Amino acid sequence: MASGNTDTRPLSPHLQVWRWHPTMLSSIFHRVSGIGNYLGALALTIWLVMLATGTEGSVAFLFDGPMLWITRLGLILLTWSVSFHFLNGIRHLFWDAGMGFDPKASNMRSVGIIVFSFVLPAILWGFALTGGAS
């Protein structure tokens, strides 16, 4: 680039250029949920190793008192992360097969995936917290 160039436009399309749409949000959520899944898997693995080695007492505070709600919130977020990543991954499988590229329908599927990714954990945790169908 010449040193006298005063062009301040971005070199590639950026967030200021694009109008937000559901597939854009689902793409961002897919990346975030992937990172969340890695972190959650790591935390659950550490906890399972501690259970297996008999050192689970050192993390027992996570399941007692006020920390119980923070732990529960983390598990609920992990459930959402896995749900969203799974549902969006199915959509990606269809894309890999060359199907589902229509922009309007793709946006509608993205909205459905985002909504259902919140509904599924709500149902699962509703059963878990109420003791299931008694």
The 8 nearest C-alpha neighbors of each residue, nearest first, counted from 0:
[[1, 2, 4, 3, 6, 5, 10, 7],
 [2, 0, 3, 4, 5, 6, 7, 10],
 [1, 3, 4, 0, 5, 6, 7, 8],
 [4, 2, 1, 5, 0, 6, 7, 8],
 [5, 3, 1, 2, 6, 0, 7, 8],
 [6, 4, 7, 3, 2, 8, 1, 0],
 [5, 7, 4, 8, 9, 3, 10, 0],
 [8, 6, 5, 9, 4, 10, 11, 3],
 [7, 9, 6, 10, 11, 5, 12, 13],
 [10, 8, 11, 7, 12, 13, 6, 16],
 [9, 11, 8, 12, 13, 7, 6, 0],
 [10, 12, 9, 13, 8, 16, 14, 15],
 [13, 11, 16, 9, 10, 14, 17, 15],
 [12, 14, 16, 15, 11, 17, 9, 10],
 [13, 15, 16, 17, 12, 18, 19, 11],
 [16, 14, 13, 17, 18, 12, 9, 19],
 [15, 17, 14, 13, 12, 18, 9, 11],
 [18, 16, 14, 15, 19, 13, 12, 20],
 [17, 19, 20, 16, 14, 15, 23, 13],
 [18, 20, 17, 23, 21, 24, 14, 22],
 [19, 21, 23, 22, 18, 24, 106, 17],
 [22, 20, 24, 106, 23, 109, 110, 25],
 [23, 21, 25, 24, 106, 109, 20, 26],
 [22, 24, 26, 21, 20, 25, 27, 19],
 [25, 23, 21, 27, 26, 22, 28, 20],
 [24, 26, 28, 22, 27, 23, 29, 21],
 [25, 27, 29, 23, 24, 28, 22, 30],
 [26, 28, 24, 30, 29, 25, 31, 23],
 [29, 27, 25, 31, 30, 26, 32, 24],
 [30, 28, 26, 32, 27, 31, 84, 25],
 [29, 31, 33, 27, 28, 32, 34, 26],
 [32, 30, 28, 34, 33, 29, 35, 27],
 [31, 33, 80, 35, 29, 34, 30, 28],
 [34, 32, 36, 30, 35, 31, 29, 37],
 [33, 35, 37, 31, 32, 36, 38, 30],
 [36, 34, 32, 38, 33, 37, 39, 31],
 [35, 37, 39, 33, 34, 38, 40, 32],
 [36, 38, 40, 34, 35, 39, 41, 33],
 [39, 37, 41, 35, 40, 36, 42, 34],
 [40, 38, 36, 42, 41, 37, 35, 43],
 [39, 41, 43, 37, 38, 42, 36, 44],
 [40, 42, 44, 38, 39, 43, 37, 45],
 [43, 41, 39, 45, 44, 40, 38, 46],
 [42, 44, 46, 40, 45, 41, 39, 47],
 [45, 43, 47, 41, 46, 42, 40, 48],
 [44, 46, 48, 42, 43, 47, 49, 41],
 [45, 47, 43, 49, 44, 48, 50, 42],
 [48, 46, 50, 44, 49, 45, 43, 51],
 [49, 47, 51, 45, 50, 46, 52, 44],
 [48, 50, 55, 54, 46, 52, 47, 51],
 [51, 49, 55, 47, 53, 48, 52, 54],
 [50, 52, 48, 49, 53, 47, 54, 55],
 [53, 51, 49, 50, 54, 48, 55, 47],
 [52, 54, 50, 55, 51, 49, 56, 48],
 [55, 53, 49, 56, 52, 57, 50, 51],
 [56, 54, 49, 50, 57, 58, 53, 59],
 [57, 55, 59, 54, 58, 53, 60, 49],
 [56, 58, 55, 59, 54, 60, 49, 61],
 [59, 57, 60, 56, 55, 61, 62, 46],
 [58, 60, 56, 61, 62, 57, 55, 63],
 [59, 61, 63, 58, 62, 66, 57, 64],
 [62, 60, 66, 59, 67, 58, 63, 70],
 [63, 61, 67, 60, 59, 66, 70, 64],
 [62, 64, 60, 67, 61, 66, 65, 59],
 [65, 63, 66, 67, 62, 60, 68, 61],
 [64, 66, 67, 68, 63, 69, 62, 61],
 [67, 65, 69, 61, 68, 64, 63, 70],
 [66, 68, 62, 70, 63, 65, 69, 61],
 [69, 67, 71, 70, 66, 65, 72, 64],
 [68, 70, 72, 66, 71, 67, 73, 65],
 [71, 69, 67, 73, 68, 72, 66, 61],
 [70, 72, 68, 74, 73, 69, 67, 75],
 [73, 71, 75, 69, 74, 70, 68, 76],
 [74, 72, 70, 76, 71, 75, 77, 69],
 [73, 75, 77, 71, 76, 72, 78, 70],
 [74, 76, 78, 72, 77, 73, 71, 79],
 [77, 75, 79, 73, 78, 74, 80, 72],
 [76, 78, 80, 74, 75, 79, 73, 81],
 [77, 79, 75, 81, 76, 80, 120, 82],
 [80, 78, 76, 82, 77, 81, 120, 83],
 [81, 79, 32, 77, 83, 78, 82, 84],
 [80, 82, 84, 78, 79, 83, 85, 77],
 [83, 81, 79, 85, 116, 80, 84, 78],
 [82, 84, 116, 86, 80, 85, 81, 87],
 [83, 85, 81, 87, 82, 86, 88, 29],
 [84, 86, 88, 82, 83, 87, 81, 89],
 [87, 85, 83, 89, 88, 84, 82, 112],
 [86, 88, 90, 84, 89, 85, 83, 91],
 [87, 89, 91, 85, 90, 86, 84, 92],
 [90, 88, 92, 86, 91, 87, 85, 93],
 [91, 89, 87, 93, 88, 92, 94, 86],
 [92, 90, 94, 88, 93, 89, 95, 87],
 [91, 93, 95, 89, 94, 90, 88, 96],
 [94, 92, 96, 90, 98, 91, 95, 97],
 [93, 95, 91, 97, 98, 96, 92, 99],
 [94, 96, 92, 97, 93, 91, 98, 90],
 [95, 97, 93, 94, 98, 92, 91, 99],
 [96, 98, 94, 95, 93, 99, 100, 92],
 [99, 97, 94, 93, 96, 100, 95, 101],
 [98, 100, 101, 94, 105, 93, 97, 104],
 [99, 101, 98, 102, 105, 94, 97, 104],
 [100, 102, 104, 99, 103, 105, 98, 106],
 [103, 101, 105, 104, 100, 106, 99, 107],
 [102, 104, 106, 105, 101, 107, 108, 100],
 [105, 103, 107, 106, 101, 102, 108, 99],
 [106, 104, 102, 108, 107, 103, 101, 109],
 [105, 107, 109, 103, 21, 104, 108, 22],
 [106, 108, 104, 110, 109, 105, 111, 103],
 [109, 107, 111, 105, 110, 106, 112, 104],
 [108, 110, 106, 112, 107, 111, 22, 21],
 [109, 111, 113, 107, 108, 112, 21, 114],
 [112, 110, 108, 114, 109, 113, 115, 107],
 [111, 113, 109, 115, 110, 114, 116, 108],
 [112, 114, 110, 116, 111, 115, 109, 117],
 [115, 113, 111, 116, 117, 112, 110, 118],
 [116, 114, 118, 112, 117, 113, 119, 111],
 [115, 117, 83, 113, 82, 114, 119, 118],
 [118, 116, 115, 114, 119, 120, 79, 121],
 [119, 117, 115, 121, 116, 120, 122, 114],
 [118, 120, 122, 121, 116, 117, 115, 123],
 [121, 119, 123, 122, 118, 79, 117, 124],
 [122, 120, 118, 124, 119, 123, 125, 117],
 [121, 123, 125, 119, 120, 124, 118, 126],
 [124, 122, 120, 126, 125, 121, 127, 119],
 [125, 123, 127, 121, 126, 122, 128, 120],
 [126, 124, 122, 128, 123, 127, 121, 129],
 [125, 127, 131, 124, 129, 123, 128, 130],
 [126, 128, 124, 130, 125, 129, 131, 123],
 [127, 129, 125, 130, 126, 124, 131, 123],
 [130, 128, 126, 131, 127, 125, 132, 124],
 [129, 131, 127, 128, 126, 132, 133, 125],
 [132, 130, 126, 129, 133, 127, 128, 125],
 [131, 133, 130, 126, 129, 127, 125, 128],
 [132, 131, 130, 129, 126, 127, 128, 125]]
